[in-house]
Amino acid sequence: MGARTTAREAALQILYAVEAANEERATVIREFWRETPGDAEGRRYADQLVRGIFECLDAVDARIAQASENWRVERMTPVDRNLIRMSAYELEFVNEVPRAVVIDEAVEIAKRFGTEDSSKFVNGVLERIANDLEGGALLKRKPL
């Protein structure tokens, strides 16, 4: 498994833990890395994803809500919701990762961590998000 794949899995686990914990975000992240030390490259990318998602959470959730017509973001399973958040963030804000890679990785992670239907659901929502981004001629940009 590549460094980016393990970084995405770590980021998903952090996002899930932050959502489930009744503690400060920084504490949860620090505890995660103390218990699960990753390689430097993977940890750096996971931290970049987590930090970026939290900085852009309202915008990311709005994009997800627009793309998931019959599902409110808060009704999605925590794994699906956070995986889609992470991948939507990558699609919009991370220039060096191609669309196909983001979506393929998300689908594979959904198969490992989600429900039986997660991979199809994640794929469908991310395809809509990617099409919306491309259709609106939005260029990937770094968050503020």
Secondary structure, DSSP 4 states (H G I P E B T S, - for coil): --HHHHHHHHHHHHHHHHHH-SS-HHHHHHHHHHHS---HHHHHHHHHHHHHHHHTHHHHHHHHHHH-TT--GGGS-HHHHHHHHHHHHHHHH-TTS-HHHHHHHHHHHHHHHS-TTHHHHHHHHHHHHHHHHHHTTPPP----
